[in-house]
Amino acid sequence: MPVDDPYLVRPAAGVYAYVQPDGGWCLNNAGFVSDGGRTLLVDTAATERRALALREAVVSTGVPLPRTVVNTHHHGDHTYGNCVFTPEALVLGHDNARTEQLAAGHQLEMIWPATDFGAMDITAPDLTYSDRATVHVGGTEVQVLHPGVAHTTGDSVVWLPRQRVVFTGDLVFAGGTPFLAMGSLAGSLRALELLRSLDAETVVPGHGPLTDPSAYDSTERYLRYVAELAREGVAEGLTPLEVARQADLGEFAAWRESERLVANVHRAYAELAGKPEGAPLDIPALLADMTLMNGGRPIPCHA
């Protein structure tokens, strides 16, 4: 099997994580829970080809196709494939995830017009919640929790208390750089406290290999590093791009998508200026700055 092929990990009986290496732009993780009679899917994939491969991975384990799909947030790499599983499956997500997905539409095609996303109909959640929801898959309790504004305004954490497995969505990038452009730095720090309170054994991040709660610590160190860079940059009258270009990434230099630093500094600047958490930023301007941070090369879509 090529090293970049998606693969399944079974952290507990009836629980599977679907990992797409290497977790870069548009290579997200998904997962599913099944009692053999019913199946719940967590997130889908960015392209028709990849969503169909996820569908085949579910079938390969001998469990039924999902009757429920939970979206951890609205970004297309986690939701474009919803249409491959509907109308047979009901899609569940946070109130804001539905609003954001409908507003974003085919945003990924606009960012990466050369990528073949396939025939993807935008399929937003049919059922939404505001604070928490619980789905029972046979004897397995699946808690869907809103951490507040964090990666986006509509994030969901999927927690299996008996199995002690948590699907974090993009609150955690294992080996990758966090991305706060559509969320909040302060809110992301609060979300880590929620994750810690669950006392999970296995952490399925939104991108990258399975990990454990130590990933919360490294994520927190990065977020506090960004906050300090932003405070210093504001004090010195620097732009976010100037701050990011001068920054010494230190322990974070090996993380994928380091160009996200400038977007994260933009978010930190907005919060220092008193803007509400999750307030919309100028996404085209952020993409332009990230392109400059990427050596002037377009940010690659790996899907």
Helices and strands as residue ranges (DSSP letters): E 7-12, E 15-19, E 30-34, E 39-42, H 48-60, E 68-70, H 76-79, H 82-85, E 90-94, H 95-104, H 107-111, E 127-129, E 132-137, E 140-145, E 157-160, E 165-173, H 185-198, E 202-207, H 214-236, H 240-246, G 250-252, H 260-272, H 283-293
